């Protein structure tokens, strides 16, 4: 079985070698880049399972790299774990809203970073399996793999974020999710999802679904749930 390839992007050589050592010991194939420009070139030329991305880079910084990758169809789904310095909360939020999967603050434990990387890869692996399963509920047919929705047999045109939101709620009918949980699960490339914007997205989604929008229920003081089928 081929090793999963991970690209480590950081201009601090000692950190790169530390991360490379621990990842290689766990059986990953590791490549490195010391700048944002080099990272983009390598990702566009090859297939990687995950990107470990420092935010403070010479030239293009980590946020610019993430933004560029998420804007391209072939690389939009590449998992990203960010490396950040303490006190960069605003950058962390910006990175997560761009679509990064997780972050680790410097100085960090290699074991913690490795655990975060494995967790992200497990989540992506489960999501890939889920993408093959059509969700049918309340006369709605949601096909994650095709990113299509039929309501009463008629196609509904949804944005990336609206589709992610609908799929997330419909997978677990009856479960109540807070806005923060929804933000964690739904990070759109077309719209920066925040606690406040979740409400806006729900309003737009209900409108597009028409009479089927009533199945997305507001749980006052908590968040939202998708009504269970009778």
Backbone torsions as a table, in degrees:
resi	resn	phi	psi	omega
1	UNK	NA	133.1	-179.1
2	UNK	-67.9	143.2	178.4
3	UNK	-72.1	145.6	174.9
4	UNK	-72.6	132.8	-177.2
5	UNK	-93.9	132.0	178.6
6	UNK	-124.7	134.9	177.0
7	UNK	-103.3	123.1	178.9
8	UNK	-104.1	120.8	-175.9
9	UNK	-115.7	110.6	179.7
10	UNK	-164.2	142.9	-179.8
11	UNK	-93.4	2.6	176.0
12	UNK	-97.0	109.0	-171.8
13	UNK	-59.6	-37.3	-178.2
14	UNK	-66.5	-37.1	177.9
15	UNK	-67.6	-42.8	179.4
16	UNK	-58.6	-46.0	-178.3
17	UNK	-67.3	-36.5	178.4
18	UNK	-63.9	-46.8	-179.7
19	UNK	-67.1	-42.0	179.3
20	UNK	-58.7	-45.0	-178.1
21	UNK	-58.7	-48.6	-175.6
22	UNK	-71.1	-36.3	177.9
23	UNK	-69.0	-42.6	179.6
24	UNK	-63.1	-37.5	179.8
25	UNK	-64.8	-27.1	178.5
26	UNK	-89.0	3.4	174.6
27	UNK	96.5	8.6	177.3
28	UNK	-86.1	150.5	171.1
29	UNK	-91.5	123.2	-170.8
30	UNK	-114.4	131.4	168.9
31	UNK	-120.9	160.5	-175.8
32	UNK	-132.1	159.6	174.3
33	UNK	-146.3	145.0	-175.6
34	UNK	-106.4	0.8	-179.7
35	UNK	-149.7	163.2	178.8
36	UNK	-64.0	-39.9	-179.4
37	UNK	-63.2	-43.5	179.7
38	UNK	-65.0	-38.4	179.6
39	UNK	-62.0	-46.8	-180.0
40	UNK	-61.3	-41.6	-179.5
41	UNK	-61.6	-44.6	-177.2
42	UNK	-69.0	-41.3	-179.6
43	UNK	-64.9	-39.0	-179.4
44	UNK	-71.2	-21.1	-178.4
45	UNK	-93.5	-21.4	-174.9
46	UNK	-141.2	172.2	-179.1
47	UNK	-101.7	126.5	178.7
48	UNK	-122.6	149.6	178.1
49	UNK	-82.0	-26.4	-175.4
50	UNK	-165.5	153.9	178.8
51	UNK	-120.4	123.8	171.0
52	UNK	-97.2	114.4	-166.0
53	UNK	-124.7	116.0	173.2
54	UNK	-74.5	139.8	-179.6
55	UNK	-79.8	-31.0	-178.4
56	UNK	-94.8	96.4	-177.1
57	UNK	-127.0	152.1	173.6
58	UNK	-70.1	147.2	-177.8
59	UNK	73.4	-127.1	176.5
60	UNK	-65.7	127.6	178.6
61	UNK	-84.6	176.2	-174.8
62	UNK	-60.7	-38.4	179.2
63	UNK	-64.6	-39.2	178.4
64	UNK	-66.6	-37.1	177.2
65	UNK	-64.1	-48.1	-179.9
66	UNK	-60.6	-42.8	-179.6
67	UNK	-61.8	-42.3	-179.7
68	UNK	-65.5	-41.8	-178.9
69	UNK	-68.4	-39.8	-179.0
70	UNK	-71.3	-18.7	-179.9
71	UNK	-84.3	-11.9	-178.4
72	UNK	-103.1	132.3	-175.2
73	UNK	-56.6	-43.9	-174.5
74	UNK	-69.0	-29.1	-175.3
75	UNK	-110.4	0.7	-175.6
76	UNK	-61.0	-30.3	-177.6
77	UNK	-90.9	3.7	-178.1
78	UNK	-66.8	121.5	178.0
79	UNK	-64.7	139.9	-179.1
80	UNK	-128.2	127.2	170.2
81	UNK	-111.4	119.1	-176.0
82	UNK	-88.1	145.5	170.0
83	UNK	-107.2	126.2	-177.0
84	UNK	-132.6	155.7	173.3
85	UNK	-87.6	155.1	178.4
86	UNK	-59.4	143.7	178.4
87	UNK	88.7	5.4	179.7
88	UNK	-101.0	40.0	-175.1
89	UNK	-56.2	-41.4	-178.9
90	UNK	-62.5	-39.5	179.1
91	UNK	-68.7	-36.7	177.9
92	UNK	-61.2	-48.3	179.3
93	UNK	-60.5	-44.4	179.4
94	UNK	-61.3	-42.0	179.6
95	UNK	-64.6	-42.9	179.0
96	UNK	-65.2	-38.7	179.5
97	UNK	-70.6	-24.4	175.0
98	UNK	-73.8	-19.7	179.0
99	UNK	122.2	6.0	175.1
100	UNK	-62.9	150.7	-173.4
101	UNK	-91.6	-29.9	-177.7
102	UNK	-166.1	173.6	177.9
103	UNK	-147.5	155.4	176.0
104	UNK	-132.1	134.9	-176.3
105	UNK	-92.4	134.1	175.4
106	UNK	-78.8	145.4	-10.1
107	UNK	-69.6	147.9	-174.3
108	UNK	-128.9	159.8	173.7
109	UNK	-85.6	128.2	177.5
110	UNK	-56.2	-33.8	179.3
111	UNK	-66.0	-38.2	178.2
112	UNK	-66.8	-45.4	178.8
113	UNK	-59.5	-44.8	-179.7
114	UNK	-61.8	-41.3	179.4
115	UNK	-64.1	-40.8	179.1
116	UNK	-64.8	-42.1	179.9
117	UNK	-61.8	-46.5	-179.2
118	UNK	-64.0	-37.3	179.5
119	UNK	-65.0	-42.5	178.4
120	UNK	-63.0	-43.5	-179.8
121	UNK	-65.5	-36.5	177.0
122	UNK	-65.1	-43.9	179.5
123	UNK	-61.8	-42.8	-179.9
124	UNK	-65.7	-36.1	179.0
125	UNK	-65.6	-42.3	177.6
126	UNK	-65.6	-39.2	-179.9
127	UNK	-63.5	-37.5	179.2
128	UNK	-63.5	-37.4	176.9
129	UNK	-68.3	-44.5	180.0
130	UNK	-60.3	-31.5	-177.3
131	UNK	-63.7	-15.4	-180.0
132	UNK	-91.2	-8.0	-174.7
133	UNK	-100.9	120.9	177.4
134	UNK	-77.4	135.2	177.8
135	UNK	-99.7	120.5	179.1
136	UNK	-121.8	116.9	-178.1
137	UNK	-159.0	138.2	178.1
138	UNK	53.1	40.4	-179.2
139	UNK	63.3	18.7	171.5
140	UNK	-104.5	137.9	176.1
141	UNK	-123.0	113.4	-176.3
142	UNK	-113.1	122.2	-179.7
143	UNK	-113.3	96.3	-177.6
144	UNK	-57.8	-39.6	-178.2
145	UNK	-64.1	-40.6	179.6
146	UNK	-89.3	-9.7	-177.7
147	UNK	55.0	47.4	-180.0
148	UNK	-125.8	151.3	179.2
149	UNK	-133.4	131.7	172.8
150	UNK	-116.0	129.7	176.6
151	UNK	-117.9	111.5	-175.0
152	UNK	61.4	29.8	179.2
153	UNK	87.2	-4.5	-178.7
154	UNK	-104.5	135.9	-179.7
155	UNK	-68.0	140.9	178.0
156	UNK	-117.1	128.1	-179.4
157	UNK	-89.3	111.3	-178.7
158	UNK	-117.1	151.5	172.4
159	UNK	-73.3	168.9	178.7
160	UNK	-55.3	-48.1	-175.9
161	UNK	-68.2	-41.6	177.7
162	UNK	-60.8	-40.9	179.3
163	UNK	-65.0	-43.6	179.0
164	UNK	-60.6	-42.6	-179.1
165	UNK	-63.7	-48.7	179.6
166	UNK	-60.7	-45.2	-178.7
167	UNK	-63.8	-42.4	-179.0
168	UNK	-60.6	-46.3	-178.8
169	UNK	-71.3	-40.5	-175.3
170	UNK	-71.2	-22.5	178.0
171	UNK	-66.2	-27.2	-175.3
172	UNK	-130.5	67.3	-178.4
173	UNK	-59.7	138.1	-179.5
174	UNK	92.3	-20.7	179.6
175	UNK	-79.9	137.7	178.1
176	UNK	-96.8	130.7	180.0
177	UNK	-119.9	136.4	174.8
178	UNK	-74.1	164.7	177.2
179	UNK	-61.2	-37.2	179.7
180	UNK	-64.4	-40.0	177.6
181	UNK	-64.7	-38.2	178.7
182	UNK	-66.3	-40.5	177.7
183	UNK	-59.7	-43.4	-179.4
184	UNK	-61.6	-35.1	-175.4
185	UNK	-89.4	-24.1	-173.4
186	UNK	-122.1	96.1	177.0
187	UNK	-117.3	102.0	-173.3
188	UNK	-82.5	149.6	173.9
189	UNK	-87.8	-15.2	-178.0
190	UNK	-99.3	-10.7	-174.7
191	UNK	-157.8	125.0	-179.6
192	UNK	-72.6	111.1	-174.6
193	UNK	-82.5	126.1	175.5
194	UNK	-131.9	171.9	178.1
195	UNK	-52.3	-46.9	-176.8
196	UNK	-67.5	-37.6	-175.3
197	UNK	-77.7	-13.6	176.6
198	UNK	-58.0	-43.4	-179.9
199	UNK	-60.9	-40.3	179.2
200	UNK	-64.1	-43.1	179.6
201	UNK	-63.1	-41.4	-180.0
202	UNK	-63.2	-43.1	178.9
203	UNK	-59.3	-46.9	179.7
204	UNK	-64.1	-39.3	-179.6
205	UNK	-67.0	-44.8	178.1
206	UNK	-59.0	-41.2	-178.6
207	UNK	-62.5	-43.9	-178.6
208	UNK	-68.8	-32.4	-179.3
209	UNK	-77.7	-13.6	179.6
210	UNK	62.9	-131.4	-177.4
211	UNK	-62.3	-19.9	179.9
212	UNK	-80.7	-11.1	179.4
213	UNK	-65.4	-20.4	-178.4
214	UNK	-68.2	-14.2	179.9
215	UNK	-76.8	-13.2	172.1
216	UNK	-90.8	106.0	-172.0
217	UNK	-100.3	140.3	174.0
218	UNK	-86.8	128.7	174.6
219	UNK	-105.0	104.2	-171.2
220	UNK	-55.2	129.3	177.9
221	UNK	80.9	-2.8	-178.1
222	UNK	-124.4	-67.1	-176.8
223	UNK	172.5	-122.9	-174.9
224	UNK	-140.9	158.4	172.4
225	UNK	-147.4	159.8	174.7
226	UNK	-99.7	126.1	-174.2
227	UNK	-61.0	136.8	178.6
228	UNK	-69.0	149.1	176.1
229	UNK	-72.3	142.7	-179.5
230	UNK	-66.7	NA	NA
